[in-house]
């Protein structure tokens, strides 16, 4: 019990900085995946491949949703990483991940090894944490707008 109290009292002073780790992880994942979808980087199919994928998944207006998905991932990841308009960026990421979880992954169960929602659900939860808490102390939001 003593060790827990010591850890709590010593680590509480760093709470304001905790969102940075979530922003880095979420931002890097979505910046790279968005780069695949938007520009074809890292072996991705580019915007044409993303539109084909949306059409294959049965989404009407595949071009619109393919472009929206690509932009939400790339710009959402970039803004999240920078901590700029963090809540808005995280909201768009949360929408993307909600669609992914409920239309693609949920039917396969939990584990990512079976195409389940394990990874997508974790990303969704990270985005929700940023919507609630904002970008944190070390963010452009805080620097420019003096808010977390």
Secondary structure, DSSP 8 states (H G I E B T S, - for coil): -HHHHHHHHHHGGGGGGTHHHHHHHHHHHHHHHHHHHHH-GGG--HHHHHHHHHHHTT-SSHHHHHHHHHHHHHHHHHHHHHTSSHHHHHHHHHHHHHHHIIIIIGGG-S-GGGT-SHHHHHHHHHHHHHHHH-S-SSSHHHHHHS--
